[in-house]
Amino acid sequence: MKKKAELNTVFTREQLDLYFASYVGMDGGNPDAGVWFCDSSPHPRAESLVAPLVPHAQAGAWDDAYRHKHRHHMERWQSHQKIARIMCAARAHILNEPMGERDWKEYFDHHLYAPNGAEFKLSLFPLPARLINQTPWSKAFRGQPELVPKQRYLDLCRGGRRFAFIAGIRRHWKPKVVVCLGERHIDDFVQAFDLEHARGTDHILQPADLPKTLRVLKHDGTTWIICPALAGAAGLTSDVLLDAMGQYIAGWLEPADFPALCSSVEIC
């Protein structure tokens, strides 16, 4: 009976607004890291709404328990593997070391989004844009008037406490670089991080592949790099582009931004 009651709970706008104003829907990692990655929405595996809604007051991370729980699925998480490649390339550039062909796999398996690691992963919106089994949004949230139509949910996040929460944690933690994935979401990135008056320039990322334009914004000690998504024909999909992206963000970092390497005073 309890399970059925949970599924039939109708959430108020205030309940959803409070819930969304938290770390819900974020992969997490180390919010005190120098590098943040921001996607528009979390992966479809993200949890569904279950009563009671309890805001996530602290960021999660890919600790040993998380990796064990998802060990049979992680090999399919291609976007996260690409982020591992970017970070691995940044680390190799910072340390002036060659990057081995499988170093990114080691980084993905042991360092990515670690509790005290070098990066943090967040999402603008708390619920997956694509639902498991391609379930239509209107069907998945039938009976939730504050979530259907989907535009009402998006407006709640933008005008409510979700975007304000994102701006607040950025001000608190002050990461050096925020890599925003997907230039088609630039308006939401600008609104969520309160960048309307930030100074902006373009940077052309052009290794051996076709050039990609990055929008670079600076404000309050943080640099935002708005780049193509990590999938699709126009995205950052090749190893050459991912490595070049890592080398580019390394310009804002130093060895101490990679805590796993800090085993000696000389390195840090």
Disulfide bonds with the S-S distance in Angstrom:
Cys262-Cys268 2.13
